[in-house]
Amino acid sequence: MPKIKTNRGAAKRFKKTASGSIKRGQSHRRHILTKKSTKRKRQLRSPAELAKSDVAAARRMIPYA
């Protein structure tokens, strides 16, 4: 059985937690930050959990994470 290749784009975006769930970074933090409130930008720093419907696809892309 050959090794499975990791999707390198997904490996940079997702991390597996100790409990097995997958965390991701928040969007809307790259540009046009002046009109966003400090509170909103601060809350976007924290990682979010991947939606349940996307978990199976992400697990296939990062099999060894």
C-alpha positions as CSV (number, residue, x, y, z in Angstrom):
1,M,0.0,0.0,0.0
2,P,1.7,3.3,-1.1
3,K,1.8,6.3,1.1
4,I,-0.9,9.0,0.6
5,K,0.3,12.4,-0.4
6,T,-0.7,15.3,1.8
7,N,-2.4,18.2,0.2
8,R,0.2,20.9,1.0
9,G,-2.3,23.8,0.7
10,A,-4.6,22.1,3.3
11,A,-1.6,21.3,5.5
12,K,-0.9,25.0,5.8
13,R,-4.5,25.9,6.6
14,F,-5.6,23.2,9.0
15,K,-4.3,21.7,12.2
16,K,-5.6,18.7,14.0
17,T,-6.2,19.2,17.8
18,A,-5.5,16.6,20.5
19,S,-9.1,15.6,20.6
20,G,-9.1,15.0,16.9
21,S,-11.2,18.0,15.7
22,I,-9.7,20.3,13.0
23,K,-9.1,23.9,13.6
24,R,-8.7,26.7,11.0
25,G,-7.8,30.3,10.9
26,Q,-10.5,33.0,10.5
27,S,-11.0,34.9,7.3
28,H,-11.4,38.7,6.8
29,R,-8.1,39.6,8.4
30,R,-5.9,40.3,5.3
31,H,-6.8,43.8,4.1
32,I,-9.3,46.6,4.4
33,L,-8.8,46.6,8.2
34,T,-9.4,50.3,8.9
35,K,-13.2,50.0,8.7
36,K,-13.3,46.9,10.9
37,S,-13.6,47.5,14.6
38,T,-10.8,46.6,17.0
39,K,-13.1,44.2,18.8
40,R,-13.9,42.4,15.5
41,K,-10.2,42.2,14.5
42,R,-9.3,40.8,17.9
43,Q,-11.9,38.1,17.8
44,L,-10.8,37.1,14.3
45,R,-7.4,36.2,15.7
46,S,-8.6,33.2,17.5
47,P,-8.8,29.9,15.5
48,A,-12.2,28.4,14.7
49,E,-13.3,24.8,14.5
50,L,-14.0,23.4,11.1
51,A,-17.7,22.9,10.2
52,K,-18.9,19.3,10.6
53,S,-19.7,18.9,6.9
54,D,-16.1,19.8,5.9
55,V,-14.3,17.6,8.4
56,A,-14.3,14.4,6.2
57,A,-12.8,16.2,3.2
58,A,-10.1,17.9,5.4
59,R,-9.2,14.5,7.0
60,R,-8.6,13.0,3.5
61,M,-6.4,16.0,2.6
62,I,-4.2,15.8,5.8
63,P,-4.0,12.1,6.5
64,Y,-0.8,12.2,8.7
65,A,-1.5,15.5,10.6
